[in-house]
Amino acid sequence: MRALTTAFGITLCAALAVPPASAQEAEVRAAITESLSAWTSGDVEGFGRFFTADARGFNLDGGALIQGYNAVALRAALAAGFAFTVRPSNIDVKVYGDAAVASAYLVGSITLPGGATQEGTWRYTETRVRQDGTWKIVQYHVSPYTAQTGGRR
């Protein structure tokens, strides 16, 4: 009986140590907002803290798969005049243990080197994993939202 009570106590403590799904979803939403804020403010190091070492993704330029987080390339783009000023909307998060899948719309503007600015909405998806208490990006995708892509914003 004592072993059963001990096992129940350990199981109960473990269950209480993991925040409920709604709390974890709120943590991921906050991480998304914080990482985008770092990006839009030009905080290259702060933005980089939200990536795993092997993160990969497709960026809004429609180019090839980007492997890893490259602070040097981001600094160079910012120095050349690149700016991405967006706010997330309709953030949807699903948590699966230590992994989370999220989607959102990014609304705002992009300024390219040379000064050309494009306002609009972009679709954003990402997968994050919890590492050392932080929800870090392991995969992401940014693409333009157009009337042809449909959906709601």
C-alpha positions as CSV (number, residue, x, y, z in Angstrom):
1,M,0.0,0.0,0.0
2,R,2.9,2.4,0.9
3,A,4.4,1.8,-2.6
4,L,1.1,2.6,-4.3
5,T,0.8,5.8,-2.2
6,T,4.3,6.8,-3.1
7,A,3.7,6.1,-6.8
8,F,0.5,8.1,-6.7
9,G,2.3,11.0,-5.0
10,I,5.1,11.0,-7.6
11,T,2.6,10.9,-10.5
12,L,0.6,13.8,-8.9
13,C,3.7,15.9,-8.5
14,A,4.8,15.3,-12.1
15,A,1.3,16.2,-13.3
16,L,1.3,19.5,-11.3
17,A,4.8,20.4,-12.5
18,V,3.6,20.7,-16.2
19,P,1.5,23.8,-16.8
20,P,-1.9,23.1,-18.3
21,A,-2.2,23.3,-22.1
22,S,-3.8,26.8,-22.0
23,A,-0.9,28.1,-19.9
24,Q,1.6,26.6,-22.3
25,E,-0.2,28.1,-25.3
26,A,-0.1,31.5,-23.6
27,E,3.7,31.0,-23.1
28,V,4.1,30.2,-26.8
29,R,2.0,33.2,-27.8
30,A,4.1,35.4,-25.6
31,A,7.3,34.0,-27.1
32,I,6.0,34.7,-30.6
33,T,5.2,38.3,-29.7
34,E,8.6,38.8,-27.9
35,S,10.7,37.3,-30.7
36,L,8.9,39.3,-33.4
37,S,9.4,42.4,-31.2
38,A,13.1,41.7,-31.1
39,W,13.2,41.2,-34.9
40,T,11.3,44.5,-35.6
41,S,13.4,46.5,-33.2
42,G,16.7,45.2,-34.7
43,D,17.7,43.3,-31.5
44,V,19.7,40.6,-33.4
45,E,21.0,38.9,-30.2
46,G,17.5,38.9,-28.6
47,F,15.9,37.5,-31.7
48,G,18.6,34.8,-32.0
49,R,17.8,33.6,-28.4
50,F,14.5,32.3,-29.8
51,F,16.1,29.8,-32.2
52,T,17.5,26.3,-31.8
53,A,21.0,25.7,-33.2
54,D,19.5,23.7,-36.0
55,A,16.5,25.9,-36.8
56,R,15.5,26.2,-40.5
57,G,12.8,27.9,-42.5
58,F,11.5,29.8,-45.5
59,N,11.6,33.5,-45.3
60,L,9.4,36.1,-47.0
61,D,11.8,36.5,-50.0
62,G,10.6,33.2,-51.5
63,G,14.2,31.9,-51.6
64,A,15.8,28.6,-50.6
65,L,15.5,26.9,-47.2
66,I,17.5,28.8,-44.6
67,Q,19.6,26.6,-42.3
68,G,20.3,27.9,-38.8
69,Y,20.1,31.4,-37.5
70,N,22.7,33.8,-39.0
71,A,23.2,36.9,-36.9
72,V,25.9,38.3,-39.2
73,A,23.5,38.1,-42.2
74,L,20.7,39.8,-40.3
75,R,23.0,42.6,-39.0
76,A,24.1,43.2,-42.6
77,A,20.5,43.3,-43.9
78,L,19.6,45.8,-41.2
79,A,22.6,47.9,-41.9
80,A,21.6,48.0,-45.6
81,G,18.2,49.4,-44.7
82,F,16.0,46.3,-44.3
83,A,13.2,46.7,-41.8
84,F,10.3,44.5,-41.0
85,T,7.7,46.2,-38.9
86,V,4.8,43.9,-38.2
87,R,2.4,42.8,-35.5
88,P,1.0,39.4,-35.2
89,S,-2.7,38.7,-35.4
90,N,-4.9,35.6,-35.0
91,I,-2.2,33.7,-33.3
92,D,-3.3,30.0,-33.0
93,V,-1.2,27.7,-30.9
94,K,-1.4,23.9,-30.3
95,V,1.0,22.4,-27.7
96,Y,2.1,18.8,-27.9
97,G,4.2,18.1,-24.8
98,D,7.5,20.0,-25.3
99,A,6.6,21.0,-28.9
100,A,4.2,23.6,-30.2
101,V,2.8,24.4,-33.6
102,A,1.6,28.0,-34.3
103,S,0.2,30.0,-37.1
104,A,-0.5,33.7,-37.3
105,Y,-0.9,36.6,-39.7
106,L,1.8,39.3,-39.7
107,V,0.4,42.7,-40.5
108,G,2.6,45.7,-41.3
109,S,5.4,46.7,-43.6
110,I,8.7,45.7,-45.1
111,T,11.3,48.2,-46.0
112,L,13.9,47.0,-48.5
113,P,17.5,48.3,-48.8
114,G,17.1,51.4,-51.0
115,G,13.9,52.5,-49.2
116,A,11.1,50.7,-51.1
117,T,8.3,49.8,-48.7
118,Q,5.6,47.2,-49.0
119,E,2.7,47.1,-46.7
120,G,0.6,44.0,-46.3
121,T,-0.2,40.8,-44.6
122,W,2.0,37.7,-44.4
123,R,1.1,34.2,-43.3
124,Y,3.4,32.8,-40.6
125,T,3.8,29.3,-39.3
126,E,6.3,27.9,-36.9
127,T,7.2,24.9,-34.7
128,R,8.8,25.6,-31.3
129,V,10.3,23.2,-28.8
130,R,10.8,24.0,-25.1
131,Q,14.6,24.1,-24.3
132,D,15.9,25.3,-21.0
133,G,12.5,26.8,-20.1
134,T,12.3,28.8,-23.4
135,W,10.1,28.1,-26.4
136,K,12.6,28.1,-29.3
137,I,11.9,28.1,-33.0
138,V,12.9,24.9,-34.8
139,Q,11.0,25.5,-38.1
140,Y,9.3,28.6,-39.6
141,H,7.7,29.7,-42.8
142,V,6.7,33.3,-43.9
143,S,4.8,33.9,-47.1
144,P,2.7,36.7,-48.6
145,Y,-1.0,36.7,-48.0
146,T,-2.9,37.6,-51.2
147,A,-6.5,37.4,-52.3
148,Q,-5.6,34.2,-54.2
149,T,-4.5,32.5,-51.0
150,G,-7.9,33.1,-49.3
151,G,-8.7,32.5,-45.7
152,R,-9.5,35.0,-43.0
153,R,-7.2,37.5,-41.3
